[in-house]
Amino acid sequence: MFPLQSCDFGRQTSLYVHIPFCVKKCSYCAFYSGSCTDLSFLQKFTDTVCHEIKEVVNQMQGPFYTAFIGGGNP
């Protein structure tokens, strides 16, 4: 986990959340991806990501400047 204490939340802060689960791997994509059909794992992954976002928001001094949630090349 990345230590939040090292972040400078006085500056504009952007959010990128990589969702590493794809139906198929695109030939141009350099991001990590894999398949997952375990719904309990996907629920735990989602809950953890939401928890982490809430932790960051609680320490920020304003809203995210930009946000991208997804997988692969934006």
Protein Blocks (a to p, Z undefined) as FASTA:
>chain_A
ZZfklpcfkbccddddddfbdfbdcfklcbdcdddfbfklmmmmmmmmmmmmmmmmmmpg
bdcfbdcddehjZZ
